């Protein structure tokens, strides 16, 4: 009973446009309906009262189902919502009068019709006589159905929540804890991990067509619920974490079961990606106005902590923006990409230029990852202009300059670790602890190699000689032989033992020597199954989310002969 109340409260809070209509499709798919058209597909077109058209059987007879959805201000049916212009009366009348045409289905126009009013509210008691009278006069028995909040609660509970999210006490407990602690600082999201694992295990135990649809519909619903709750708490960061986790771990599941080329599984997985894309649409529309100001991500009230906080915020935002663009571009046609990517690169330039003191000041060695993702986005674009190259070369130069300035002023290099205690202690006391982890670096040799790639000979020679004396250069190389499932692990968590680390790496003293040394290695770039399947952008997300380092071949391929 408590679980049904939770479901009903969630459903009743949804708006029609972009919320109720979006998750309602998941319900229909899990119930076995074949979706013909959705609100998104018919956006901007006259729908004649039909928000969703689907095919479904009743006792062996196939019907054409026409669903009209109402929510938010119109979820409760009364005289106003029913009789107003473009209201419920008009929508239902249009469904009856205008036949939906679809030439791709044989004998589609001969199918019997079902008309369903879907609303996450009720018919008000004092309006029931007029409402029932209208239905009796206009629709024959059995043609019309009213799916109100109570019917929706039963259907969602039976076909989605009850199948996975609230299937047993363990899942229900994890689900409710996840929502309860969603906005608690330092929450580790262990309940999300438990819930996801149970959902996947249930599918492994009962893998069939019906369970596949239900599994993906449930994951989509889970993302939407978390997003909705995070929105109510005015903190989308927790939802971002949950959505990214589900996206990555679902892909790992597909890889583990060799489903990455299955068209059915890819279609379902793409629906998860579409939800993630919608989330990032909202995330950036909400934050961009502030983030794009001059020093927009700097918080004056943060005082001394902003020496750490501003770069952390700036690099994370930049990294999120790069992934968002890669995700969006994956669903675009080749003809649209050139102009779209140019606009995206211009936007990134604006953000970085206005937040230069944050974006060009790597304080963690793992800021290697967002820097690489940014450079890769620019240099791998369909048309990489000289302006793009000049911007990235200048950006790399600025990052190295900030590192050397910080070394000269504070006596430290970027923090090579994850526990910030030593870093915070340094900022608070201006004293460097003995065990401060900055004696080695993966980031700095990468930056120096980029100087060589951009043929900035003098800068390469100058910084290489200075920095090599001060710390140990390292390079992380994937250990594919020791870990044949390396790619799956890459999407499952942070990798450590799976890399071979080269210590005390010596970079050649000149650009020419650098080119010769790399040409001798002739290392061939490994093309992952993920990239072959058309999901290379997920590599960017996995690097960011799990802090998994890029591979040397990912950037050395840019070096000309």
C-alpha positions in Angstrom: 0.0 0.0 0.0 2.9 2.4 0.9 4.5 1.6 -2.5 1.3 2.5 -4.4 1.1 5.8 -2.6 4.7 6.5 -3.6 3.8 5.7 -7.3 0.7 7.8 -7.2 2.4 10.8 -5.7 5.1 10.6 -8.3 2.7 10.3 -11.2 0.4 13.1 -9.9 3.3 15.5 -9.9 4.1 15.2 -13.6 3.4 17.8 -16.2 1.9 16.6 -19.5 4.5 18.0 -21.9 7.9 16.2 -21.6 7.1 14.3 -18.4 3.8 12.4 -18.4 3.8 11.8 -22.1 7.4 10.7 -22.0 7.2 8.0 -19.4 3.7 6.9 -20.6 5.5 5.5 -23.7 7.6 3.3 -21.4 4.4 1.9 -19.9 2.8 1.1 -23.2 6.0 -0.6 -24.5 6.1 -2.7 -21.3 2.5 -3.7 -21.8 3.2 -4.9 -25.3 1.8 -2.0 -27.4 3.5 -1.2 -30.7 4.0 2.6 -30.7 3.1 4.2 -34.1 3.6 7.9 -33.2 4.5 9.9 -30.1 4.1 13.6 -29.1 7.8 14.1 -29.9 7.4 12.8 -33.4 4.3 15.0 -34.0 5.6 18.1 -32.3 4.5 21.2 -34.2 1.9 19.3 -36.3 -1.8 19.1 -35.9 -2.4 16.0 -33.8 -6.3 16.0 -33.9 -6.4 15.0 -30.3 -4.0 12.0 -30.7 -1.0 12.4 -28.5 0.1 8.8 -28.9 -1.1 6.2 -31.4 -0.3 2.6 -30.8 -1.4 -0.9 -31.8 -2.5 -3.4 -29.1 -4.6 -6.5 -28.7 -7.6 -7.2 -26.6 -8.5 -10.9 -26.3 -6.8 -11.6 -29.6 -8.2 -8.7 -31.5 -5.9 -5.9 -32.7 -7.0 -2.3 -32.1 -5.7 1.1 -33.1 -5.4 2.9 -29.7 -5.6 6.7 -29.6 -4.3 8.2 -26.4 -5.0 11.8 -25.4 -2.8 12.9 -22.5 -3.6 15.7 -20.0 -1.6 16.8 -17.0 -0.5 19.6 -14.8 -3.3 22.3 -14.8 -5.6 20.0 -16.8 -5.0 16.8 -14.9 -8.3 17.1 -12.9 -11.3 17.2 -15.3 -13.8 19.9 -14.5 -15.9 22.3 -16.5 -13.0 24.6 -17.3 -10.5 22.0 -18.5 -13.2 20.1 -20.4 -14.9 22.9 -22.3 -12.2 25.5 -22.9 -10.6 26.1 -26.4 -8.3 23.2 -27.2 -9.6 21.4 -24.1 -10.6 17.8 -23.5 -14.0 18.0 -25.3 -12.4 19.3 -28.4 -9.6 16.8 -28.4 -11.9 13.8 -27.9 -14.2 15.1 -30.6 -11.2 15.4 -33.0 -10.1 11.8 -32.3 -13.6 10.6 -33.2 -14.0 12.7 -36.4 -10.5 12.6 -37.9 -9.1 9.2 -38.8 -5.4 8.6 -38.3 -3.8 7.5 -41.6 -0.7 5.2 -41.8 0.1 3.6 -45.1 2.9 1.5 -43.8 0.6 -0.9 -42.0 -1.7 -3.2 -44.1 -5.4 -2.6 -43.5 -4.6 0.0 -40.8 -7.8 1.9 -41.6 -9.9 -1.2 -41.0 -8.7 -1.7 -37.4 -11.2 -1.1 -34.7 -10.5 2.0 -32.6 -9.9 2.5 -28.9 -9.9 6.1 -27.5 -8.3 6.6 -24.1 -8.1 9.8 -22.0 -5.0 9.7 -19.9 -4.7 12.1 -17.0 -2.8 12.1 -13.7 -5.8 13.4 -11.8 -9.5 12.6 -11.4 -12.9 13.6 -12.8 -14.3 16.1 -10.3 -17.4 14.7 -8.6 -19.6 17.7 -9.5 -18.6 17.3 -13.2 -19.2 13.6 -13.6 -22.8 13.9 -14.9 -21.7 16.1 -17.8 -18.6 14.1 -18.5 -20.4 10.8 -18.5 -23.2 12.2 -20.6 -20.7 13.4 -23.3 -19.1 10.0 -23.4 -22.4 8.1 -23.8 -23.6 10.4 -26.6 -20.4 10.3 -28.6 -18.8 6.9 -28.1 -20.2 3.4 -28.4 -19.7 1.0 -25.5 -16.2 -0.2 -25.0 -14.6 2.3 -27.4 -13.7 4.9 -24.8 -11.6 4.4 -21.6 -10.7 6.9 -18.8 -7.2 6.2 -17.4 -7.1 8.5 -14.4 -4.5 8.7 -11.6 -5.8 5.5 -9.9 -5.8 3.5 -13.2 -2.4 4.8 -14.0 -1.1 3.9 -10.5 -2.3 0.4 -11.0 -0.9 0.0 -14.5 2.5 1.5 -13.6 2.7 -0.6 -10.4 1.9 -3.8 -12.2 3.9 -3.4 -15.4 6.9 -1.3 -14.3 7.4 -0.5 -10.6 6.1 -3.9 -9.6 8.3 -5.8 -12.1 11.6 -4.3 -10.9 11.7 -1.2 -8.8 9.3 -2.4 -6.1 9.5 -6.1 -7.0 10.5 -7.1 -3.5 11.4 -5.7 -0.1 15.1 -5.3 -1.0 14.5 -3.4 -4.2 11.8 -1.3 -2.6 14.1 -0.4 0.3 17.0 0.6 -2.1 14.6 2.6 -4.3 13.1 4.6 -1.4 16.6 5.2 0.2 17.9 6.5 -3.1 15.1 9.1 -3.4 15.4 9.9 0.3 19.2 10.5 0.3 19.4 11.9 -3.3 20.3 15.4 -2.1 22.4 14.5 1.0 26.1 15.7 0.7 28.6 12.8 0.3 25.9 10.2 -0.4 27.7 7.4 -2.2 24.7 6.2 -4.3 25.2 2.6 -3.1 21.4 2.1 -3.3 21.4 3.0 -7.0 24.1 0.3 -7.5 22.1 -2.3 -5.6 18.9 -1.4 -7.6 20.7 -1.5 -10.9 22.4 -4.8 -10.2 19.1 -6.4 -9.2 17.3 -5.1 -12.4 20.0 -6.5 -14.6 20.1 -9.8 -12.7 16.3 -10.2 -13.1 16.7 -9.8 -16.8 19.6 -12.4 -16.9 17.4 -14.8 -15.1 14.4 -14.3 -17.3 15.8 -13.0 -20.6 13.1 -12.8 -23.3 11.5 -10.2 -25.5 9.0 -9.0 -22.9 11.6 -8.8 -20.1 14.0 -6.8 -22.4 11.4 -4.2 -23.0 10.5 -4.0 -19.4 14.1 -3.8 -18.3 14.9 -0.8 -20.5 11.6 0.8 -19.7 12.3 0.4 -16.0 15.8 1.9 -16.4 14.3 4.8 -18.3 11.7 5.3 -15.7 14.3 5.2 -12.9 16.3 8.0 -14.7 13.1 10.1 -15.1 12.1 9.6 -11.4 15.5 10.6 -10.1 15.6 13.6 -12.4 12.1 14.7 -11.3 13.1 14.4 -7.6 16.4 16.2 -8.2 14.5 19.0 -10.0 12.2 19.4 -7.0 15.2 19.7 -4.7 16.7 22.2 -7.2 19.9 20.2 -7.5 20.4 18.4 -10.8 23.9 17.2 -10.0 22.6 14.1 -8.1 20.4 13.2 -11.1 23.4 13.7 -13.4 25.4 11.2 -11.4 22.6 8.6 -11.5 21.8 9.0 -15.2 25.5 8.7 -16.1 25.9 5.6 -14.0 22.9 3.9 -15.6 24.1 4.8 -19.1 27.6 3.5 -18.6 26.7 0.3 -16.7 23.9 -0.6 -19.1 26.5 -0.3 -21.9 28.9 -2.6 -20.0 26.0 -5.1 -19.7 25.5 -5.0 -23.5 29.2 -5.5 -24.1 29.3 -8.4 -21.6 26.5 -10.2 -23.4 27.7 -9.3 -27.0 24.5 -7.2 -27.6 26.3 -4.1 -28.8 25.4 -4.9 -32.4 21.9 -6.2 -31.7 19.5 -3.7 -33.4 16.8 -4.4 -30.8 19.1 -3.7 -27.9 20.6 -0.7 -29.6 17.1 0.8 -30.2 16.3 0.3 -26.5 19.6 1.7 -25.4 19.2 4.7 -27.7 16.0 5.5 -25.7 18.1 5.8 -22.6 20.5 8.1 -24.4 17.6 10.3 -25.5 16.6 10.7 -21.9 20.1 11.6 -21.0 20.2 14.1 -23.8 16.9 15.7 -22.6 18.4 15.9 -19.1 21.5 17.7 -20.3 19.3 20.0 -22.4 17.7 21.1 -19.1 20.9 21.1 -17.2 22.7 23.5 -19.5 19.7 25.7 -20.2 19.5 26.2 -16.4 23.2 26.8 -15.8 24.6 28.4 -19.0 23.6 31.9 -18.3 25.7 32.1 -15.2 28.5 29.8 -16.4 29.1 32.0 -19.5 29.6 35.2 -17.5 33.1 36.5 -16.9 34.4 34.3 -14.1 30.8 32.9 -13.9 31.7 29.8 -11.9 33.8 31.7 -9.4 32.0 32.1 -6.0 33.4 35.2 -4.2 31.9 34.0 -0.9 34.0 30.9 -1.1 37.1 32.9 0.0 40.3 30.8 0.1 38.6 27.6 -1.0 38.0 29.1 -4.5 41.7 28.4 -5.2 40.5 24.8 -5.3 36.8 25.1 -5.9 36.9 27.3 -9.0 39.1 25.0 -11.1 37.2 21.9 -9.9 33.9 23.5 -11.0 35.3 24.8 -14.2 36.9 21.6 -15.4 33.8 19.6 -14.5 31.5 21.9 -16.4 33.8 22.0 -19.4 33.9 18.2 -19.4 30.2 17.9 -19.1 29.7 20.3 -22.0 32.1 18.4 -24.3 30.2 15.1 -23.6 26.8 16.8 -24.1 28.0 17.9 -27.5 29.3 14.5 -28.4 26.1 12.9 -27.3 24.0 15.3 -29.3 26.2 14.9 -32.4 25.7 11.2 -32.3 22.1 11.6 -33.3 22.8 14.2 -36.1 23.3 13.6 -39.8 26.7 14.2 -41.3 25.4 17.2 -43.3 24.5 18.9 -40.1 27.7 18.3 -38.2 30.0 20.9 -39.7 28.0 23.9 -38.7 26.8 22.4 -35.5 30.3 21.5 -34.3 31.5 25.0 -35.3 28.8 26.5 -33.1 29.7 24.1 -30.3 33.4 24.9 -30.4 32.6 28.6 -30.4 30.5 28.1 -27.2 33.4 26.2 -25.6 35.8 29.0 -26.5 33.4 31.6 -24.9 33.2 29.5 -21.7 36.9 28.9 -21.4 37.8 32.5 -22.2 35.4 33.8 -19.6 36.5 31.2 -17.0 40.2 31.1 -17.9 41.4 31.3 -14.3 39.5 28.0 -13.6 39.7 26.2 -16.9 43.5 26.8 -17.4 44.6 25.9 -13.9 44.8 22.2 -13.4 45.2 21.5 -9.7 44.6 17.7 -10.0 46.8 15.5 -12.1 43.5 13.8 -13.3 42.5 17.1 -14.9 44.4 15.4 -17.6 41.1 13.8 -18.5 38.9 16.9 -19.2 41.9 18.6 -20.9 42.3 15.6 -23.2 38.5 15.4 -23.9 38.4 19.0 -24.9 41.5 18.7 -27.2 40.1 15.5 -28.7 36.7 17.2 -29.4 38.4 20.1 -31.3 41.0 18.1 -33.2 38.6 15.2 -34.1 35.8 17.5 -35.4 34.7 17.1 -39.0 36.4 20.3 -40.0 39.2 21.4 -37.7 40.2 24.9 -38.7 43.5 26.7 -38.1 41.5 28.9 -35.6 40.7 25.7 -33.7 44.3 24.5 -33.7 45.5 27.9 -32.6 43.0 28.0 -29.7 43.9 24.5 -28.5 47.6 25.3 -28.7 47.2 28.5 -26.7 45.0 26.6 -24.2 47.7 23.9 -23.7 50.3 26.7 -23.3 48.2 28.5 -20.7 47.7 25.2 -18.7 51.5 24.6 -18.6 52.1 28.2 -17.6 49.7 28.0 -14.7 51.3 24.8 -13.5 54.8 26.3 -13.5 53.5 29.5 -11.8 51.9 27.5 -9.1 55.1 25.5 -8.6 57.1 28.7 -8.2 54.6 30.3 -5.8 53.4 27.4 -3.7 56.0 24.8 -4.4 53.5 22.2 -5.7 52.5 20.4 -8.8 49.0 19.1 -9.6 47.7 16.8 -6.9 48.2 13.2 -7.9 45.4 11.5 -5.8 41.8 11.6 -4.9 41.7 12.5 -1.2 41.8 16.3 -1.0 42.8 16.6 2.7 46.5 17.4 1.9 45.4 20.0 -0.8 42.9 21.7 1.6 45.5 21.7 4.4 48.0 23.4 2.0 45.4 26.1 1.0 44.4 26.7 4.6 47.9 26.8 6.1 50.2 27.4 3.2 52.2 24.5 4.4 53.0 21.4 2.3 52.7 18.1 4.1 55.5 15.6 3.7 53.3 13.0 2.0 51.8 15.5 -0.4 51.3 13.5 -3.6 52.7 15.6 -6.4 56.1 13.9 -7.2 54.8 12.2 -10.4 52.5 13.2 -13.2 50.5 11.7 -16.1 49.2 15.1 -17.1 52.4 17.1 -17.6 54.1 14.7 -20.1 50.8 14.8 -22.0 50.9 18.6 -22.2 54.5 18.6 -23.3 53.8 16.0 -26.0 51.0 18.3 -27.2 53.5 21.1 -27.5 55.6 18.9 -29.7 52.5 17.9 -31.7 51.7 21.6 -32.3 55.4 22.2 -33.3 55.9 24.7 -30.5 59.6 23.8 -30.4 60.9 26.6 -28.1 58.2 26.1 -25.5 58.6 22.3 -25.6 62.4 22.6 -25.0 62.0 25.2 -22.3 59.3 23.5 -20.2 60.6 19.9 -20.8 64.0 20.8 -19.3 62.5 22.6 -16.3 59.7 20.2 -15.5 61.7 17.0 -16.0 64.1 18.0 -13.3 61.3 18.5 -10.8 59.1 15.4 -11.0 58.7 11.9 -12.5 56.9 11.7 -15.8 54.5 8.7 -16.2 52.5 7.1 -19.0 49.5 4.8 -18.5 49.2 2.0 -21.1 46.2 -0.4 -21.2 47.2 -3.9 -20.2 45.0 -5.7 -22.8 46.9 -9.0 -22.5 46.5 -9.2 -18.7 42.9 -8.1 -18.9 41.1 -9.4 -22.0 37.9 -7.8 -20.7 39.6 -4.4 -20.4 36.9 -2.7 -22.4 34.1 -3.9 -20.2 36.0 -2.9 -17.1 36.5 0.6 -18.6 32.7 1.1 -18.4 32.3 -0.5 -15.0 34.6 1.5 -12.7 37.9 3.2 -12.0 40.8 1.2 -13.5 44.2 0.9 -11.7 45.8 -2.5 -12.1 44.4 -2.7 -15.6 47.1 -0.1 -16.7 50.8 -0.7 -17.1 52.5 2.4 -15.7 55.8 3.5 -17.2 57.7 5.4 -14.6 60.4 8.0 -15.0 59.6 8.5 -18.6 62.2 10.6 -20.5 60.8 12.8 -23.2 63.2 13.6 -26.1 64.9 17.0 -25.8 63.9 18.1 -29.3 60.8 17.9 -31.5 62.6 15.9 -34.2 63.8 13.4 -31.6 60.3 13.1 -30.3 58.9 12.3 -33.8 61.6 9.7 -34.4 61.0 8.0 -31.1 57.3 7.7 -31.7 57.7 6.6 -35.3 59.9 3.7 -34.1 57.1 2.4 -31.8 54.6 2.3 -34.6 51.8 1.8 -32.0 48.5 1.1 -33.7 45.4 2.7 -32.2 43.1 0.1 -30.7 39.5 0.5 -32.0 37.1 -0.6 -29.3 33.9 -2.5 -29.9 32.2 0.5 -28.5 33.6 2.7 -31.3 32.8 0.1 -34.0 29.2 0.0 -32.8 28.9 3.8 -33.2 29.1 4.8 -29.5 32.6 6.2 -29.3 31.3 9.2 -27.3 30.7 6.8 -24.4 34.5 6.6 -24.0 34.5 10.3 -23.1 31.8 9.7 -20.4 33.7 6.7 -19.0 36.9 8.7 -18.7 35.1 11.6 -17.0 32.9 9.5 -14.7 35.4 6.9 -13.5 38.6 9.0 -13.9 40.0 6.5 -16.4 43.0 7.8 -18.2 43.2 8.2 -22.0 45.6 6.0 -23.9 48.8 7.4 -25.5 47.7 6.2 -28.9 44.6 8.5 -28.6 46.7 11.6 -28.9 49.9 10.5 -30.6 48.0 9.8 -33.7 47.8 13.5 -34.2 51.6 13.7 -34.7 52.5 14.1 -38.4 55.3 12.3 -40.0 
